[in-house]
């Protein structure tokens, strides 16, 4: 087994660590599992803690322009309080629940270009050292997939996906950033909007779907996008005509200018029935950032998004292979909490 280098504050001869995730993508709210393999150093070391961090590469807008940085959005303590002998090999299993708002990194097996990773921090003798990032693959929840597939079957195409630092007002958002999935409008809406951005905010009961229309000049209030919010339950995935549901959402988004609330269904399932709210405005925090995508992604059956330049794919690969704390990337700080 080849162990990752772990030098820095521990120095040459310190213990090294290799975190191996169980194969396959995990859905939000699902279980991330694997093992942390430790290799002892040149002497005995007291291991104070092994902590896994979920890290996302997030875009931020500020006065100087745009930048990208790392956000730690969840932490899980695997183990601690034991002595690792010199040259000892030890494997520590772990499992933890992925936060419900974790961004989706793939759709129908296609990479969306969203950079998520698991970073291992080893605490030894009062020092903390972070290892390299291991990429984390996240597949959509069934209800997320159903919504995106409906967009695809209605003629919308995938443009890009990115993560934006900030919060969306009026929602139950928990993480310090949100994901935007940017869609090319179907032909019948192309004269009204340049694109529609989809954000999913999941929780154990269901899903908030936030839609934002980037309206063409002359439609609606100048300088403002149309924003609409809808909620659906996880249990609705197999009993909903999603093409009709999503088409109703789109019409509410692009055809109305004044704020209003509308019930899309008479029967509300628990507190997560289908309902929506529409207003003219924008999200709190940063606005739409630079698109980041890798590869070609399919949005539903028969709908394929655009190709992305090869250098973007290389950049994503280099991000995981190199030292992520070097090369000018900002670190927006630890935003997660321990289990």
C-alpha positions in Angstrom: 0.0 0.0 0.0 1.3 3.4 -0.9 0.7 5.9 1.9 0.2 9.6 1.3 2.9 11.9 2.5 2.2 13.6 5.7 5.0 16.0 6.6 4.6 19.6 7.5 4.4 20.1 11.3 5.0 16.4 12.0 8.3 16.3 10.2 10.0 13.6 8.3 9.7 10.3 10.2 6.3 11.0 11.5 3.3 8.8 10.9 1.6 8.8 7.5 -2.1 8.3 6.6 -4.2 7.0 3.7 -7.9 7.3 3.7 -9.8 4.9 1.5 -13.5 5.5 0.8 -15.9 2.7 0.0 -16.4 2.6 -3.8 -19.4 4.3 -5.4 -21.3 7.6 -5.2 -23.3 8.5 -2.1 -26.6 10.4 -2.1 -27.1 13.4 0.3 -28.3 12.0 3.6 -26.6 8.7 2.9 -23.6 7.1 4.6 -20.0 7.7 3.8 -17.9 4.8 4.8 -14.3 3.6 4.5 -11.1 3.1 6.4 -8.2 5.3 7.6 -4.9 3.4 7.2 -2.1 4.5 9.4 1.6 3.8 9.1 3.8 4.4 12.1 6.9 6.6 11.8 10.4 6.3 13.1 9.2 6.3 16.7 6.1 5.9 18.8 3.5 8.6 18.5 0.5 9.5 20.6 -2.4 10.0 18.2 -4.7 12.6 19.7 -7.3 12.5 17.0 -8.1 11.5 13.4 -10.7 13.8 11.9 -12.2 13.7 8.5 -13.3 17.0 6.9 -15.7 17.4 4.0 -14.2 20.1 1.7 -15.8 21.9 -1.2 -14.2 24.3 -3.7 -16.5 27.3 -3.7 -16.6 30.6 -5.7 -17.0 33.9 -3.9 -17.6 37.4 -5.2 -16.1 40.4 -3.4 -15.0 44.0 -4.1 -11.9 42.9 -5.9 -13.7 40.5 -8.2 -14.2 36.7 -8.0 -12.0 34.1 -6.3 -12.2 30.4 -5.4 -11.4 28.9 -2.1 -11.9 25.8 0.1 -14.8 25.5 2.6 -14.9 22.8 5.2 -18.6 22.1 5.6 -18.6 19.0 7.9 -16.2 17.3 10.3 -16.2 13.8 11.7 -13.9 12.5 14.4 -12.9 8.9 13.5 -10.8 8.0 16.5 -8.2 9.3 19.0 -6.4 8.8 22.3 -4.2 5.9 21.3 -0.5 5.3 20.7 0.9 4.3 17.3 4.1 2.4 17.5 7.0 2.9 15.1 6.4 1.0 11.9 3.0 -0.2 13.1 0.2 -0.5 10.5 -3.3 0.1 11.8 -6.7 0.5 10.0 -9.6 2.4 11.6 -13.0 2.0 10.0 -15.4 4.9 9.9 -18.9 5.8 8.7 -20.9 9.1 9.0 -24.0 10.6 7.4 -23.5 13.0 4.5 -25.2 16.4 5.1 -28.5 16.6 3.3 -27.4 19.8 1.4 -24.2 18.3 0.1 -23.8 19.3 -3.6 -24.3 16.8 -6.4 -21.1 16.0 -8.3 -22.5 13.7 -11.0 -25.7 13.1 -12.9 -26.4 9.8 -14.8 -22.7 9.0 -14.2 -21.5 12.2 -15.8 -19.2 14.5 -13.9 -20.6 17.9 -13.3 -17.2 19.5 -12.4 -18.1 20.2 -8.8 -15.0 19.6 -6.6 -15.7 17.9 -3.3 -13.3 15.9 -1.2 -12.5 14.2 2.1 -9.4 15.5 3.8 -7.9 13.7 6.8 -6.4 15.6 9.7 -4.1 13.8 12.1 -3.5 15.3 15.5 -0.1 14.3 17.0 1.7 15.7 20.0 -0.2 19.0 19.9 0.3 19.5 16.2 -2.3 19.1 13.4 -1.4 18.0 9.9 -3.8 17.7 7.0 -3.4 15.2 4.2 -4.4 15.4 0.6 -7.9 15.4 -0.6 -9.7 12.2 -1.7 -12.4 13.0 -4.2 -16.0 12.4 -3.0 -18.7 11.4 -5.6 -22.3 12.4 -4.7 -25.2 11.3 -6.8 -28.6 13.0 -6.7 -31.5 12.0 -4.5 -34.4 10.3 -6.4 -36.5 13.4 -6.2 -33.6 15.6 -7.4 -33.0 13.3 -10.3 -36.8 13.4 -11.1 -36.8 17.2 -11.3 -33.7 17.4 -13.4 -35.0 14.7 -15.8 -38.2 16.6 -16.2 -36.3 19.7 -17.2 -34.4 17.6 -19.7 -37.5 16.1 -21.2 -39.1 19.6 -21.4 -36.2 20.7 -23.7 -33.8 22.3 -21.2 -30.0 21.5 -21.6 -27.2 21.4 -19.1 -24.8 24.4 -19.2 -22.7 24.2 -16.0 -22.7 23.7 -12.2 -20.9 25.6 -9.6 -20.9 26.3 -5.8 -21.5 29.8 -4.6 -20.5 31.2 -1.2 -23.5 32.9 0.4 -27.1 32.2 1.5 -30.4 32.2 -0.2 -32.9 34.4 1.8 -36.2 32.9 2.8 -35.0 29.3 2.8 -33.9 26.8 5.4 -30.4 26.7 4.0 -27.9 25.2 6.5 -24.5 25.2 4.6 -22.6 28.4 4.0 -22.8 27.9 0.3 -25.2 26.6 -2.3 -25.1 24.8 -5.6 -26.3 26.3 -8.9 -27.1 24.0 -11.8 -27.4 26.3 -14.8 -29.7 25.2 -17.6 -30.0 26.4 -21.2 -33.7 27.3 -21.8 -36.0 25.2 -23.9 -36.7 26.8 -27.3 -40.1 28.0 -26.3 -38.7 30.0 -23.4 -35.5 31.2 -25.1 -37.0 34.6 -26.0 -37.8 35.1 -22.3 -34.8 34.0 -20.4 -31.1 33.4 -21.0 -30.8 30.6 -18.5 -32.5 29.1 -15.5 -30.5 28.2 -12.4 -31.7 25.3 -10.2 -30.7 25.0 -6.5 -31.7 22.1 -4.3 -31.8 22.4 -0.5 -32.6 19.0 0.8 -33.5 17.9 4.4 -34.8 14.6 5.9 -38.4 15.4 4.9 -38.0 16.7 1.4 -36.5 19.3 -0.9 -36.7 23.0 -1.4 -36.2 23.8 -5.1 -35.1 27.3 -5.8 -35.4 28.5 -9.4 -33.8 31.7 -10.7 -34.4 33.0 -14.2 -31.8 35.2 -15.8 -34.2 37.3 -17.8 -33.5 38.9 -21.2 -33.4 42.7 -21.4 -36.9 44.2 -21.4 -38.6 41.5 -19.4 -39.5 42.3 -15.8 -37.7 44.7 -13.6 -34.3 45.9 -14.8 -31.4 44.5 -12.8 -33.4 41.8 -11.0 -33.9 38.1 -11.7 -37.1 36.2 -11.1 -36.8 33.9 -8.2 -39.3 31.1 -7.2 -39.2 28.5 -4.4 -41.0 25.2 -4.2 -41.0 22.3 -1.8 -41.6 18.6 -2.5 -41.4 15.5 -0.3 -39.2 12.5 -0.8 -42.3 10.3 -0.9 -43.6 12.3 -3.9 -41.1 10.9 -6.4 -43.1 8.0 -7.6 -46.6 9.6 -7.6 -46.0 12.9 -9.4 -46.2 13.8 -13.0 -42.9 15.6 -12.9 -43.0 17.0 -16.5 -46.3 18.7 -15.6 -45.1 19.8 -12.2 -41.8 21.4 -13.4 -43.5 23.0 -16.4 -45.9 24.7 -14.0 -43.0 25.9 -12.0 -41.3 27.4 -15.1 -44.5 29.2 -16.2 -44.8 30.7 -12.7 -41.2 31.8 -12.8 -41.2 33.5 -16.3 -44.7 34.7 -16.8 -45.4 36.6 -13.5 -43.8 39.8 -12.4 -45.4 40.6 -9.1 -44.7 38.5 -5.9 -47.3 35.9 -5.1 -47.8 32.5 -3.4 -49.4 29.6 -5.2 -50.4 26.1 -4.2 -49.6 23.7 -7.1 -51.5 20.9 -5.4 -54.5 20.8 -3.2 -53.2 17.9 -1.1 -50.2 18.8 0.9 -48.1 15.8 2.0 -47.2 16.5 5.7 -45.3 19.8 5.8 -43.6 19.1 2.5 -46.4 19.2 0.0 -46.0 20.8 -3.4 -46.2 24.5 -3.1 -44.3 27.5 -4.4 -43.5 31.1 -3.9 -42.4 33.6 -6.5 -40.8 37.0 -6.1 -38.6 39.5 -8.0 -35.2 39.8 -6.4 -31.9 38.1 -5.9 -30.2 35.7 -3.5 -28.5 37.0 -0.4 -24.7 36.8 -0.6 -22.9 36.6 -3.9 -24.7 36.5 -7.2 -24.1 34.3 -10.2 -20.4 33.3 -10.4 -18.1 31.9 -13.1 -19.3 28.6 -14.3 -17.2 25.5 -13.5 -17.9 22.2 -15.3 -15.9 19.2 -16.4 -16.8 16.9 -19.2 -20.1 16.5 -20.9 -23.1 16.0 -18.7 -26.4 14.6 -19.8 -29.5 16.2 -18.4 -32.2 13.5 -18.7 -32.7 11.0 -21.5 -31.6 12.3 -24.8 -30.5 15.7 -23.6 -26.7 16.4 -23.6 -25.0 19.5 -22.4 -22.0 21.3 -23.9 -18.4 20.1 -23.9 -16.0 21.9 -21.6 -12.4 22.8 -22.4 -9.8 20.1 -21.5 -7.8 22.5 -19.4 -10.8 22.7 -16.9 -10.7 19.0 -16.6 -7.0 19.0 -16.0 -7.4 21.7 -13.3 -9.9 19.6 -11.4 -7.6 16.6 -11.6 -4.6 18.6 -10.4 -6.6 19.9 -7.5 -6.8 16.5 -6.0 -3.3 15.4 -6.9 -1.4 18.3 -5.5 -1.2 20.1 -2.2 -4.5 22.0 -2.1 -3.3 24.6 0.3 -0.7 25.9 -2.2 -1.1 27.7 -5.5 -3.0 30.8 -4.4 -6.3 29.1 -3.4 -8.0 30.9 -0.5 -9.4 29.0 2.5 -12.7 30.4 3.7 -12.3 28.6 7.0 -13.9 25.7 8.8 -17.7 26.0 8.7 -18.7 22.6 9.8 -19.1 21.0 13.2 -18.0 17.8 14.7 -20.2 14.8 15.1 
